[in-house]
Amino acid sequence: MDKQQAIDLFATGFFGSCEPELIDVLNKVCKYRKVDKKQILFMEGQEGTSIFFLVKGSIKLYRTNEEGREAVVHFVKSGEIFAEILLQLGLKYPVTSMTLEDSELMEMDAKKLEEIIMDDPKVSMRVIGALAKRIKYFINLIESLTINDVRSRLVNWLKSQKKAESKVITLPVPKGELALLLGTTAETFSRVLKKLTEEGYIEVQGREIKILKDLTN
């Protein structure tokens, strides 16, 4: 994939439009990058000026406590923007970002994007609309983690990862790390997986989970 194809995907996937004006804006503020597996894009607490859109691959966002233990915040999948907090210029990255596989990215200059937003109300509204969808996504995620039981959290996560054309979901990280993201222990996570398997909803082979029938709570 080249830069122009990546920009078209970005415009369609995040902004919902491939209007020439929007494509022109993205060409001005973006650069296309290919990044190898296990590479750090930015560190927690680091000052930065770049916002990212994941074209292809998988990325882990995590924080580290004083004892050096990681707490997974989010697994970024293709078609998602991240580090958008940098639109509030002068802030630091609140998490560390690491590629989990070879990835392709669009990197946006936050300062240039801010200048365009200030001058072009139409672009401003596009950005606000796209970020509003992101906020809704994370509100739903927080609600799931605080209200639902572990089974519901896992089922909702699997539903969010499932692609229409495929019944197989590949876990981006080991089950223990995914358990942390879902706010549970590895042991409880394994028990829930086993229960869903016994009930005929899924089939597990290593990191691959095959959906056998509609997931329900």
N, C-alpha and C positions, 0 to 999 in steps of 0.2 A: 504494500500500500504506500502511495506517495502522499506528500503533504496535502495536495488539493483534495484527494479522496478522503483523507482524514478530516479535513475542514468540513467537507460536505456532510460526513457522518456526524460530526460535532454539531453542526447547525441543525440537522434534522433530529438527532437524538435528544439534544438538550433544549434547544430553542423551538423545535417543532416547525422549522421553516428553512428553506434554502433560498430565500430572497437574495437577489444580487447585492443589495445594500448590506445585508448581514454578512454575507460571504466576504465582501470587501473589508468590513470591520475586522473579521477574524484573521484575514490575511495580514492585516497591519499589526495585530497584537500577539499572534501565535507563532510558535516554531514547533516543528515536528521532531520528536525524539524516539529513538529505539534504545531500550534499556535492558541489560542482561538480568537474569534471575539473581535474587538475593542482593540487590543493590539498594542502598539508602538514598532516597530522593531528598529528604530533609529530616532534621532532628528536632525533637521536642525542645522548645525554648529558643530555637534558632530564628533570627530575624530573616525575613524573606520578602520577595516581591513577586513571586510567581504563583499562579493558580493553575491547576492541572485538570485535564480531561483524559480519561483512560479510553483509548481507542480499542486496544486489544491487550488481554493479559489479566493479571490479578494482583492486587496490592493490599497489604495489611497496614492498617493504621493502629498504633498502639502507644500506650504510655508506660513509663517505668517508675516504680515506687522507690523509696529510699533504700530498700533491700535489694534492688536490682531486678525485681520480679515484673514481668510484663502483664499488662491488662489490655486485652484486645478491645478496641473501640469500634472498629468497623472493617469489613472486608470489601474493598472497592472492586466492582466488576465492570466489564466493558460497558461503555455508554454512560458512566457516571462522572460527575465533576467532583473534585475534592480540593481542600485547602482554600475554599472560597472565602474563608474568614479574612484572607489577605485583601479583599475588597475594602476592608476597613484598614487603610494603609497605616503602617507604623506598628501593627501587631506582630506578635511572634507566632510561629507554628505551635499549636497546642499539643501536637502528637508527633511521633516519628512515623515515617512512611517507608516501607520496604517492599520491593517487588517480590512476588512469590513465584513468578515465572517470567520468561522473556516477555517484555511488554512494549507496546507502542503508545506514545503519549502526545498530547498537544499541551504545550506549556505556554500560558498566557502571561504577558506582562501586566500586572495589576495596575501600575501607574498609567500606562498607556490606555488601558481599558477605562479607567476612571475619567481620563480626559475626554474620551469619546462619549461616555455616558453623560458627562456634564454638557456637552455640546449638542447631543442628539437625543431628544426626548423619546423618539421611537425605539432606539436601541436601549435606552434606560428602562422602558416598560417591558421590553423583551427579557432583560436581565432580571428585573423584579419578579416577573411571572415565573421564570425558570427557578429562581431561588425560593419562591413561595412553595413550589412543588417539593423542593428538597426539605423545607421546614416541615411540611405535612408528613413526608416520609419518616423523618426522625421523631416526630411526635407520636406516630403510630408505633415506631420501634420502642420508644420509651414506655408507652402504654402497655405493649406486649410484655416487656421485661418486668414491669411493676405489678401488673394485674393478673396476667395469665400464668397457669402452671407450666412446668417444664415441657410437658407433652405439647401443649398449645404453642409454646414458643418455638419448639422444634418444627412442628407442622407448619406454622406461619413462615418460618425461615425457609423451609423446603419449597413452599409455594412461591415465595419471592424469587427463588433461584431457578425455578423450573422454566424452561423455554418451551414455547408452544410446539416446536417441531421435534422435541426430544423428550423422552421419559427418563433419561439418565442425568443425574446431577453428580458432578465431581466436586468433592469437598476441597476447598482451597488450601486447607491446613489440616494437620492431624486432629483427630476427634477431641483430644484433650483441649486444644486451643479453641475449637469451636464451642466446646462446653463453657469455657470462660466467657465468650462473647454472649452466650445465652443465659449467663448468670447462674450456672449450676456446676456441679462437680463432674469429673470424668466418669465416675462410677454411676451416678444418676443418669447421665447422658447415655451411657451404654445400656442401662436397663430400659430406658425409653425406646431406644433403637431396637432392642431385642423384642420388646412388646409389640411395636409396630410391625416387625417382621413376622412374629407369630400370628398376628391378626391378618396377615396377608396384604398389608398396605404397601410394603416396600420389600426390596431384596438388596442386601448389602454385600458388596465384594470389595474389600479394601476401602479405598476412598470413594468408590462409586456407589451411589444409591439409585436403584431403579424403582420408579413409581409404578406399582402394579394396578392400583385402582385409586379413585378419587380420595384424597386425604381428608379425613374428618376428625373432629375432636371427640 
